[in-house]
Amino acid sequence: MSSIRQLLDRLLEKEDVRAISRRYFVSNGFDGTLTSIGVIVGAVLSGIPDGITVIKIGLGAAVGLGTSAVWSVWEIERAETQAAIRRIERAMLTDLDDTRVQREQQGARVVHATASGMGPLIGVLVPLAPFAFEGSVLTMAEAGVVGVALGVGILAVFGAYMGSISGQRWYVSAVRMALAGLVVAVINLFLPG
C-alpha cells in the first residue's frame, strides 16, 4: 500500500499530470453542471410532481456522464500512454514493460480517469441536492431556483479556479463560466413543453 501511496505522491508532484487531470475535471464538471441545470429547469417546467423524481432523473444523467468521463479518458490516455511508451522504447532501444516509466504512465491514467469522473458527479449531484428537501422545506419551484443557483455557483468556482491558475482576473473567469449556466437555464425556459 505504501508503494501505491508513493507512486501517487510522485505523480501528483508532476505538473503535467496535475494539469491534464485538472482539465478533465473542469471540462467534465462543466458538462455535468450544465446538464444538471438543463434537467432541473426541464423537470420543473414539465410539471414533475416531486423532488425525488428529479433526483432520479439527475442520477441517470450522473451515471451516464460519469461513465462517459471515466471510460473515454481511460481509453484516450491508454492510447496516448502506449504511444508515448513506444516512442521512448524506440529511442532507448529497450523494452519498458514493468518499469517505473510504465507504472507512472499507468498511474497517471488512473489519476486522469478519476478526476474526469469526479467532475460530472459533482456538477450533477450538487445542484440536485435541494430536491431532497422538496416538500418539507422547499417547493418544487424553490428547489429549482436553488439548484440552478448552485449550478451557476459551481461554474463560477470552476472559472475562478481556472482564472487563478492562469494568472487572469479570477472574477472575470468566474463570471464567464457562470454565464454559461444562466444561458442554459434561459434557453430551457423558452423550449416548448
VEXNUNU-795999 format. One record per residue (C-alpha): residue number from 0; chain; y, x, z. Coordinates in Angstrom, 3 decimals. Example, Ala and Ser with C-alpha at 12.3 -4.5 7.8 and 13.67 -1.06 7.14 Angstrom:
REM VEXNUNU-795999
<node resi="0" chain="A" north="-4.500" east="12.300" up="7.800"/>
<node resi="1" chain="A" north="-1.060" east="13.670" up="7.140"/>
REM end
This chain:
REM VEXNUNU-795999
<node resi="0" chain="A" north="0.000" east="0.000" up="0.000"/>
<node resi="1" chain="A" north="2.371" east="2.871" up="0.730"/>
<node resi="2" chain="A" north="1.833" east="4.248" up="-2.801"/>
<node resi="3" chain="A" north="2.931" east="0.889" up="-4.256"/>
<node resi="4" chain="A" north="5.968" east="0.944" up="-1.988"/>
<node resi="5" chain="A" north="6.801" east="4.497" up="-3.072"/>
<node resi="6" chain="A" north="6.443" east="3.532" up="-6.733"/>
<node resi="7" chain="A" north="8.711" east="0.526" up="-6.215"/>
<node resi="8" chain="A" north="11.300" east="2.663" up="-4.416"/>
<node resi="9" chain="A" north="11.212" east="5.237" up="-7.244"/>
<node resi="10" chain="A" north="11.577" east="2.526" up="-9.875"/>
<node resi="11" chain="A" north="14.495" east="0.832" up="-8.148"/>
<node resi="12" chain="A" north="16.305" east="4.161" up="-7.927"/>
<node resi="13" chain="A" north="16.375" east="4.300" up="-11.725"/>
<node resi="14" chain="A" north="19.493" east="2.764" up="-13.230"/>
<node resi="15" chain="A" north="17.718" east="1.758" up="-16.439"/>
<node resi="16" chain="A" north="15.101" east="-0.253" up="-14.502"/>
<node resi="17" chain="A" north="17.790" east="-1.967" up="-12.426"/>
<node resi="18" chain="A" north="19.946" east="-2.659" up="-15.491"/>
<node resi="19" chain="A" north="17.148" east="-4.218" up="-17.536"/>
<node resi="20" chain="A" north="15.929" east="-6.319" up="-14.588"/>
<node resi="21" chain="A" north="19.485" east="-7.416" up="-13.877"/>
<node resi="22" chain="A" north="19.918" east="-8.543" up="-17.492"/>
<node resi="23" chain="A" north="16.692" east="-10.538" up="-17.446"/>
<node resi="24" chain="A" north="17.527" east="-12.099" up="-14.063"/>
<node resi="25" chain="A" north="21.033" east="-13.184" up="-15.033"/>
<node resi="26" chain="A" north="20.150" east="-14.262" up="-18.567"/>
<node resi="27" chain="A" north="17.230" east="-16.409" up="-17.488"/>
<node resi="28" chain="A" north="19.087" east="-17.598" up="-14.391"/>
<node resi="29" chain="A" north="21.895" east="-18.713" up="-16.702"/>
<node resi="30" chain="A" north="19.390" east="-20.651" up="-18.834"/>
<node resi="31" chain="A" north="17.792" east="-22.227" up="-15.774"/>
<node resi="32" chain="A" north="21.108" east="-23.261" up="-14.281"/>
<node resi="33" chain="A" north="22.371" east="-24.833" up="-17.491"/>
<node resi="34" chain="A" north="19.043" east="-26.630" up="-17.889"/>
<node resi="35" chain="A" north="19.292" east="-27.921" up="-14.330"/>
<node resi="36" chain="A" north="22.826" east="-29.193" up="-14.891"/>
<node resi="37" chain="A" north="21.644" east="-30.988" up="-18.025"/>
<node resi="38" chain="A" north="18.684" east="-32.518" up="-16.181"/>
<node resi="39" chain="A" north="20.910" east="-33.651" up="-13.303"/>
<node resi="40" chain="A" north="23.575" east="-35.285" up="-15.446"/>
<node resi="41" chain="A" north="20.991" east="-36.864" up="-17.738"/>
<node resi="42" chain="A" north="18.956" east="-38.188" up="-14.812"/>
<node resi="43" chain="A" north="21.930" east="-39.721" up="-13.023"/>
<node resi="44" chain="A" north="23.338" east="-41.290" up="-16.196"/>
<node resi="45" chain="A" north="19.908" east="-42.591" up="-17.229"/>
<node resi="46" chain="A" north="19.650" east="-44.571" up="-14.010"/>
<node resi="47" chain="A" north="16.749" east="-42.721" up="-12.430"/>
<node resi="48" chain="A" north="16.484" east="-44.582" up="-9.126"/>
<node resi="49" chain="A" north="15.699" east="-41.815" up="-6.645"/>
<node resi="50" chain="A" north="16.242" east="-38.138" up="-5.955"/>
<node resi="51" chain="A" north="12.543" east="-37.311" up="-5.718"/>
<node resi="52" chain="A" north="12.070" east="-38.256" up="-9.376"/>
<node resi="53" chain="A" north="14.953" east="-35.968" up="-10.357"/>
<node resi="54" chain="A" north="13.368" east="-33.165" up="-8.339"/>
<node resi="55" chain="A" north="10.017" east="-33.730" up="-10.081"/>
<node resi="56" chain="A" north="11.679" east="-33.581" up="-13.492"/>
<node resi="57" chain="A" north="13.570" east="-30.454" up="-12.466"/>
<node resi="58" chain="A" north="10.402" east="-28.830" up="-11.133"/>
<node resi="59" chain="A" north="8.810" east="-29.385" up="-14.529"/>
<node resi="60" chain="A" north="11.753" east="-27.579" up="-16.095"/>
<node resi="61" chain="A" north="11.490" east="-24.794" up="-13.486"/>
<node resi="62" chain="A" north="7.793" east="-24.290" up="-14.229"/>
<node resi="63" chain="A" north="8.427" east="-24.192" up="-17.969"/>
<node resi="64" chain="A" north="11.414" east="-21.866" up="-17.796"/>
<node resi="65" chain="A" north="9.873" east="-19.649" up="-15.104"/>
<node resi="66" chain="A" north="6.630" east="-19.279" up="-17.039"/>
<node resi="67" chain="A" north="8.539" east="-18.556" up="-20.230"/>
<node resi="68" chain="A" north="10.705" east="-15.975" up="-18.487"/>
<node resi="69" chain="A" north="7.799" east="-14.108" up="-16.897"/>
<node resi="70" chain="A" north="5.426" east="-14.324" up="-19.840"/>
<node resi="71" chain="A" north="7.914" east="-13.374" up="-22.542"/>
<node resi="72" chain="A" north="9.289" east="-10.422" up="-20.583"/>
<node resi="73" chain="A" north="5.778" east="-9.269" up="-19.696"/>
<node resi="74" chain="A" north="4.800" east="-9.236" up="-23.366"/>
<node resi="75" chain="A" north="8.115" east="-7.783" up="-24.566"/>
<node resi="76" chain="A" north="8.022" east="-4.996" up="-22.000"/>
<node resi="77" chain="A" north="4.316" east="-4.390" up="-22.659"/>
<node resi="78" chain="A" north="5.034" east="-3.761" up="-26.319"/>
<node resi="79" chain="A" north="8.114" east="-1.651" up="-25.591"/>
<node resi="80" chain="A" north="6.274" east="0.344" up="-22.923"/>
<node resi="81" chain="A" north="3.326" east="1.076" up="-25.173"/>
<node resi="82" chain="A" north="5.657" east="2.148" up="-27.971"/>
<node resi="83" chain="A" north="7.570" east="4.454" up="-25.602"/>
<node resi="84" chain="A" north="4.370" east="5.983" up="-24.239"/>
<node resi="85" chain="A" north="3.047" east="6.561" up="-27.771"/>
<node resi="86" chain="A" north="6.301" east="8.353" up="-28.703"/>
<node resi="87" chain="A" north="6.049" east="10.565" up="-25.612"/>
<node resi="88" chain="A" north="2.360" east="11.275" up="-26.286"/>
<node resi="89" chain="A" north="3.131" east="12.304" up="-29.882"/>
<node resi="90" chain="A" north="5.970" east="14.553" up="-28.735"/>
<node resi="91" chain="A" north="3.903" east="16.153" up="-25.962"/>
<node resi="92" chain="A" north="0.597" east="16.148" up="-27.885"/>
<node resi="93" chain="A" north="-1.198" east="14.749" up="-24.841"/>
<node resi="94" chain="A" north="-2.726" east="11.522" up="-23.544"/>
<node resi="95" chain="A" north="-0.696" east="9.832" up="-20.786"/>
<node resi="96" chain="A" north="-3.397" east="7.433" up="-19.568"/>
<node resi="97" chain="A" north="-3.455" east="7.199" up="-15.768"/>
<node resi="98" chain="A" north="-0.404" east="9.417" up="-15.302"/>
<node resi="99" chain="A" north="2.759" east="8.930" up="-13.313"/>
<node resi="100" chain="A" north="4.618" east="8.126" up="-16.546"/>
<node resi="101" chain="A" north="2.224" east="5.315" up="-17.389"/>
<node resi="102" chain="A" north="2.211" east="3.950" up="-13.810"/>
<node resi="103" chain="A" north="6.010" east="3.921" up="-13.714"/>
<node resi="104" chain="A" north="6.198" east="2.161" up="-17.071"/>
<node resi="105" chain="A" north="3.724" east="-0.478" up="-15.862"/>
<node resi="106" chain="A" north="5.554" east="-0.815" up="-12.556"/>
<node resi="107" chain="A" north="8.854" east="-1.290" up="-14.349"/>
<node resi="108" chain="A" north="7.245" east="-4.060" up="-16.398"/>
<node resi="109" chain="A" north="6.257" east="-5.851" up="-13.173"/>
<node resi="110" chain="A" north="9.789" east="-5.476" up="-11.778"/>
<node resi="111" chain="A" north="11.336" east="-6.809" up="-15.005"/>
<node resi="112" chain="A" north="8.978" east="-9.793" up="-15.241"/>
<node resi="113" chain="A" north="9.540" east="-10.675" up="-11.575"/>
<node resi="114" chain="A" north="13.329" east="-10.520" up="-11.921"/>
<node resi="115" chain="A" north="13.109" east="-12.521" up="-15.121"/>
<node resi="116" chain="A" north="11.095" east="-15.269" up="-13.422"/>
<node resi="117" chain="A" north="13.272" east="-15.419" up="-10.314"/>
<node resi="118" chain="A" north="16.434" east="-16.140" up="-12.302"/>
<node resi="119" chain="A" north="15.455" east="-19.554" up="-13.673"/>
<node resi="120" chain="A" north="13.755" east="-20.590" up="-10.438"/>
<node resi="121" chain="A" north="16.967" east="-20.063" up="-8.509"/>
<node resi="122" chain="A" north="19.015" east="-21.563" up="-11.331"/>
<node resi="123" chain="A" north="16.944" east="-24.741" up="-11.392"/>
<node resi="124" chain="A" north="15.971" east="-25.227" up="-7.745"/>
<node resi="125" chain="A" north="19.305" east="-24.695" up="-6.003"/>
<node resi="126" chain="A" north="21.176" east="-27.389" up="-7.987"/>
<node resi="127" chain="A" north="18.284" east="-29.801" up="-7.388"/>
<node resi="128" chain="A" north="18.458" east="-29.375" up="-3.592"/>
<node resi="129" chain="A" north="20.970" east="-32.219" up="-2.997"/>
<node resi="130" chain="A" north="18.475" east="-34.696" up="-4.435"/>
<node resi="131" chain="A" north="16.218" east="-34.040" up="-1.433"/>
<node resi="132" chain="A" north="18.928" east="-35.760" up="0.626"/>
<node resi="133" chain="A" north="19.439" east="-38.692" up="-1.734"/>
<node resi="134" chain="A" north="19.132" east="-41.983" up="0.134"/>
<node resi="135" chain="A" north="19.615" east="-40.509" up="3.603"/>
<node resi="136" chain="A" north="22.828" east="-38.510" up="3.251"/>
<node resi="137" chain="A" north="23.889" east="-38.775" up="-0.399"/>
<node resi="138" chain="A" north="23.872" east="-41.411" up="-3.100"/>
<node resi="139" chain="A" north="22.418" east="-40.511" up="-6.499"/>
<node resi="140" chain="A" north="25.902" east="-40.014" up="-7.922"/>
<node resi="141" chain="A" north="26.964" east="-37.827" up="-4.985"/>
<node resi="142" chain="A" north="23.784" east="-35.748" up="-5.253"/>
<node resi="143" chain="A" north="24.527" east="-35.350" up="-8.951"/>
<node resi="144" chain="A" north="28.085" east="-34.157" up="-8.323"/>
<node resi="145" chain="A" north="26.955" east="-31.746" up="-5.596"/>
<node resi="146" chain="A" north="24.093" east="-30.496" up="-7.793"/>
<node resi="147" chain="A" north="26.414" east="-29.823" up="-10.725"/>
<node resi="148" chain="A" north="28.894" east="-28.118" up="-8.370"/>
<node resi="149" chain="A" north="26.103" east="-25.890" up="-7.022"/>
<node resi="150" chain="A" north="25.054" east="-25.058" up="-10.577"/>
<node resi="151" chain="A" north="28.602" east="-24.182" up="-11.557"/>
<node resi="152" chain="A" north="28.824" east="-22.092" up="-8.387"/>
<node resi="153" chain="A" north="25.649" east="-20.178" up="-9.275"/>
<node resi="154" chain="A" north="27.032" east="-19.471" up="-12.738"/>
<node resi="155" chain="A" north="30.271" east="-18.246" up="-11.159"/>
<node resi="156" chain="A" north="28.312" east="-15.912" up="-8.872"/>
<node resi="157" chain="A" north="26.403" east="-14.548" up="-11.873"/>
<node resi="158" chain="A" north="29.707" east="-13.993" up="-13.664"/>
<node resi="159" chain="A" north="31.374" east="-12.364" up="-10.654"/>
<node resi="160" chain="A" north="28.409" east="-10.059" up="-10.190"/>
<node resi="161" chain="A" north="28.311" east="-9.012" up="-13.834"/>
<node resi="162" chain="A" north="32.086" east="-8.583" up="-13.877"/>
<node resi="163" chain="A" north="31.999" east="-6.393" up="-10.781"/>
<node resi="164" chain="A" north="29.296" east="-4.056" up="-12.100"/>
<node resi="165" chain="A" north="31.064" east="-3.699" up="-15.452"/>
<node resi="166" chain="A" north="34.432" east="-2.917" up="-13.893"/>
<node resi="167" chain="A" north="36.031" east="-6.115" up="-15.206"/>
<node resi="168" chain="A" north="38.000" east="-8.542" up="-13.120"/>
<node resi="169" chain="A" north="35.168" east="-10.344" up="-11.311"/>
<node resi="170" chain="A" north="37.079" east="-13.616" up="-11.022"/>
<node resi="171" chain="A" north="37.679" east="-13.801" up="-14.786"/>
<node resi="172" chain="A" north="33.976" east="-13.265" up="-15.429"/>
<node resi="173" chain="A" north="33.162" east="-15.866" up="-12.772"/>
<node resi="174" chain="A" north="35.376" east="-18.453" up="-14.453"/>
<node resi="175" chain="A" north="33.947" east="-17.690" up="-17.907"/>
<node resi="176" chain="A" north="30.369" east="-18.188" up="-16.702"/>
<node resi="177" chain="A" north="31.198" east="-21.274" up="-14.626"/>
<node resi="178" chain="A" north="32.902" east="-22.823" up="-17.628"/>
<node resi="179" chain="A" north="29.530" east="-22.991" up="-19.412"/>
<node resi="180" chain="A" north="28.199" east="-25.251" up="-16.661"/>
<node resi="181" chain="A" north="31.174" east="-27.565" up="-16.959"/>
<node resi="182" chain="A" north="30.791" east="-27.681" up="-20.736"/>
<node resi="183" chain="A" north="27.116" east="-28.672" up="-20.414"/>
<node resi="184" chain="A" north="27.980" east="-31.368" up="-17.856"/>
<node resi="185" chain="A" north="30.769" east="-32.812" up="-20.033"/>
<node resi="186" chain="A" north="28.654" east="-32.778" up="-23.196"/>
<node resi="187" chain="A" north="25.881" east="-34.608" up="-21.332"/>
<node resi="188" chain="A" north="28.385" east="-37.242" up="-20.208"/>
<node resi="189" chain="A" north="29.007" east="-38.172" up="-23.831"/>
<node resi="190" chain="A" north="25.423" east="-38.174" up="-25.055"/>
<node resi="191" chain="A" north="24.049" east="-41.592" up="-25.925"/>
<node resi="192" chain="A" north="21.627" east="-43.066" up="-23.448"/>
REM end
